[in-house]
Amino acid sequence: MKGKEFRYLREIRDNELAINNYELGGKIDVAIFKEGDKVSVSGISKGKGFAGGVKRWGFHGKNTTHGTKHEVRTPGSVGSRTPSRVVKGRKMPGRMGGERATVKNLKVIKIDKENNLLAVRGAVPGRKGILLEIRG
């Protein structure tokens, strides 16, 4: 392994790897999966930049009937009269995406052992070319 450069280097801590007699620093390929398996895929989700409350949290916005003159996609009241402040954890506008996300129970539909490719049914998190973690 000395002298080889990798695009990604990821450490995997798992008891199953020790049980199945994988050697330290060894290569794990798609041969450990078979068609029809259910897998979980984890990665960093697509970043969406600064998003308002309607897009980020699914707020409904305000009523738009009878000649509304002000912004209708605002979060509305953010604090109440009793504590006289905004409580911690309040859902507010801000940066959306760019966080670790996991999609569970994706079905393996095809395995290409020659090219070390795995095809799953459904969407996986992240942009094109991102490193994904696939667990059986």
C-alpha positions in Angstrom: 0.0 0.0 0.0 3.0 2.3 0.4 3.2 4.9 -2.3 -0.4 4.6 -3.6 -2.5 7.7 -3.5 -6.2 7.6 -3.0 -8.9 10.1 -3.8 -10.7 9.3 -0.5 -9.5 7.5 2.6 -12.2 6.5 5.0 -11.9 4.5 8.3 -14.7 2.0 8.9 -15.3 0.7 12.4 -17.5 -2.3 12.4 -17.6 -5.6 14.4 -18.7 -7.5 11.3 -15.5 -6.7 9.5 -13.5 -8.4 12.2 -15.7 -11.4 12.3 -15.5 -11.9 8.5 -11.6 -12.0 8.7 -10.9 -8.9 6.6 -7.3 -7.9 6.8 -6.2 -4.5 8.0 -5.9 -2.1 5.2 -7.6 -4.5 2.8 -9.9 -3.5 0.0 -13.7 -4.0 0.3 -15.5 -4.3 -3.0 -19.1 -4.8 -4.1 -18.8 -8.6 -3.9 -20.0 -8.4 -0.3 -23.5 -7.5 -1.6 -26.0 -9.5 -3.6 -29.0 -8.5 -5.7 -32.1 -8.0 -3.6 -30.3 -6.9 -0.5 -31.6 -3.9 1.5 -28.9 -1.3 2.1 -28.6 2.1 3.9 -26.8 4.8 2.0 -25.2 7.8 3.9 -23.6 10.9 2.5 -23.6 14.7 2.7 -26.8 16.2 1.3 -26.9 18.9 -1.4 -26.4 22.4 -0.1 -29.3 24.7 -0.9 -27.9 28.0 0.5 -29.9 30.4 2.5 -33.6 29.3 2.7 -36.6 30.9 4.3 -39.0 29.2 6.7 -41.4 28.0 4.0 -38.7 26.1 2.1 -36.6 25.0 5.1 -39.3 23.9 7.6 -42.5 23.7 5.5 -44.2 26.7 7.1 -47.5 27.6 5.5 -47.0 31.3 5.2 -49.7 33.9 5.6 -53.1 34.3 4.0 -52.9 35.9 0.6 -56.5 36.9 0.1 -58.2 40.3 0.4 -55.4 42.4 -0.9 -52.4 41.4 1.2 -49.7 44.1 0.9 -46.9 42.5 2.9 -44.7 39.5 2.5 -46.6 36.2 2.7 -43.7 33.8 3.1 -42.6 35.1 6.5 -42.5 32.8 9.5 -44.9 35.0 11.5 -44.5 35.6 15.2 -41.2 34.2 16.5 -41.7 34.9 20.2 -44.5 35.0 22.7 -45.4 37.5 25.4 -44.8 35.2 28.4 -41.0 34.6 28.2 -40.4 37.9 26.3 -37.8 36.4 24.2 -37.2 33.9 21.4 -36.8 30.4 22.8 -33.9 28.2 21.9 -34.4 25.8 19.0 -37.0 28.0 17.2 -37.3 27.1 13.6 -36.0 30.1 11.7 -34.7 30.9 8.2 -31.0 29.9 7.6 -28.7 27.7 5.6 -30.3 24.5 4.3 -28.7 21.2 3.3 -25.0 20.3 3.4 -25.6 17.9 6.3 -25.1 14.2 6.7 -28.2 12.3 5.6 -29.1 8.6 5.5 -31.6 6.9 3.1 -32.6 3.5 4.5 -34.0 0.3 2.9 -32.8 0.8 -0.7 -32.9 -2.4 -2.8 -29.8 -3.5 -4.7 -30.9 -4.2 -8.2 -27.6 -4.8 -10.1 -24.0 -5.5 -9.3 -21.1 -5.0 -11.7 -18.1 -6.8 -10.1 -15.8 -6.0 -13.0 -16.2 -2.2 -12.7 -17.0 -2.4 -8.9 -20.3 -0.7 -9.4 -23.5 -1.1 -7.3 -27.0 0.0 -8.6 -29.7 0.7 -6.1 -33.4 1.6 -6.6 -34.2 5.1 -5.3 -32.5 8.4 -4.6 -29.2 8.7 -2.7 -28.1 11.8 -0.8 -25.6 14.3 -2.2 -24.4 15.8 -5.4 -22.7 14.0 -8.3 -19.3 12.5 -7.5 -19.7 12.6 -3.7 -18.3 9.8 -1.4 -21.2 7.6 -0.1 -21.2 5.1 2.7 -23.2 1.9 2.0 -24.1 -0.5 4.8 -25.9 -3.8 4.5 
